[in-house]
Every structure is written in structure tokens, then in C-alpha cells.
Amino acid sequence: MYSTMKEVRKEIDTIDKELVLILARRQKCIELAALIKDDKNKIIDEERIEDVIRNVNKFSLTCGLSKEISEPLWRKLIDLSIEHEFKEFSRLTKEKV
């Protein structure tokens, strides 16, 4: 497939750009959730978090991504998303006042 490190690195750079685009889309969804929710206590939903993790782990297996990478990565992504949603919720709440 690739015979040089330059080729491998170029592919990694391309994938990183694709990941940034996808993560930006995900962040917009988080911002929409902050807009829709009427109570900051609804931001953390433990049942939903575990459901997302289960779904990611299951799909990761079918794609060849190890659980040792997927699960901690998604848990961190969820933590950062929750933090962002709290900030958005606070910002939106202040705008409504």
C-alpha cells in the first residue's frame, strides 16, 4: 500500500483533516443540544454515555479498531463534549436574560 514514511505521513495528515471535519460536525450537534435542553441537569446522561460507549465499542470491533483505543478516546471525547455543552448552555442562558 505505502512504501515510504512520507506516504504514510501524508495519509495520516489527510485522515487528521477528515477527523477534524467530523469532530466539528459533532461539536455543532453538542451546541444544538445545549440550545434544546432547558435544564443544565440534563446535560449529563449516564445511561446515554454508556450507550454511546457500547455502540462505539461494537462498531470499532467490526472496523478493526481496538477497544483499548476506541473506549478511552470516546470517553475523553464525551467528557470534553459535556464540558463544551455546559459552557454553551451558560452562554445561551445569559443571552436569554
C-alpha positions in Angstrom: 0.0 0.0 0.0 2.6 2.6 1.1 6.3 2.1 0.8 7.7 5.2 2.4 7.2 7.0 5.7 6.4 10.2 3.6 3.4 8.4 2.0 2.2 7.1 5.4 2.5 10.5 7.0 0.7 12.1 4.0 -2.2 9.6 4.6 -2.2 10.4 8.3 -2.4 14.1 7.6 -5.4 13.5 5.2 -7.1 11.4 7.8 -6.5 14.0 10.5 -8.2 16.7 8.3 -11.2 14.3 7.8 -11.4 13.7 11.6 -11.3 17.5 12.3 -14.3 18.0 9.9 -16.2 15.2 11.6 -15.4 16.4 15.1 -16.6 19.9 14.1 -19.9 18.4 13.0 -20.2 16.6 16.3 -19.4 19.8 18.2 -22.2 21.6 16.3 -24.6 18.8 17.5 -23.4 19.4 21.1 -24.1 23.1 20.7 -27.6 22.3 19.4 -28.2 20.0 22.4 -27.3 22.9 24.7 -29.8 25.1 22.8 -32.6 22.5 23.1 -32.1 21.4 26.7 -34.0 23.6 29.2 -32.1 22.4 32.3 -28.4 22.1 32.8 -29.0 19.0 34.9 -30.0 17.2 31.7 -26.5 17.7 30.2 -25.0 14.6 31.8 -26.9 11.5 31.0 -25.0 8.5 32.3 -27.3 6.0 30.5 -26.7 7.7 27.2 -23.0 7.9 27.8 -22.8 4.1 28.4 -25.0 3.5 25.3 -22.6 5.6 23.2 -19.6 3.7 24.5 -21.3 0.3 23.9 -22.2 1.3 20.3 -18.7 2.6 19.6 -17.0 -0.5 21.0 -19.3 -2.7 19.0 -18.7 -0.8 15.8 -15.0 -0.5 16.5 -14.6 -4.3 16.6 -16.2 -4.6 13.1 -13.8 -1.9 11.7 -10.6 -3.3 13.3 -10.2 -0.5 15.9 -9.1 -1.9 19.2 -11.2 -1.3 22.3 -8.0 -0.1 24.0 -8.0 2.9 21.6 -11.7 3.4 21.0 -13.1 3.4 24.5 -10.7 5.8 26.2 -10.8 8.1 23.2 -14.6 8.3 23.2 -14.8 8.7 27.0 -12.4 11.7 26.6 -14.4 13.0 23.7 -17.6 12.7 25.7 -16.0 14.4 28.7 -14.8 17.3 26.5 -18.2 17.5 24.8 -20.0 17.7 28.2 -17.7 20.5 29.2 -18.4 22.3 26.0 -22.1 21.8 26.4 -22.1 23.3 29.9 -20.2 26.4 28.5 -22.7 26.7 25.7 -25.6 26.3 28.0 -24.3 29.0 30.3 -23.7 31.3 27.3 -27.1 30.7 25.9 -28.8 31.2 29.3 -27.0 34.6 29.7 -28.2 35.6 26.2 -31.8 34.8 27.0 -31.8 37.1 30.1 
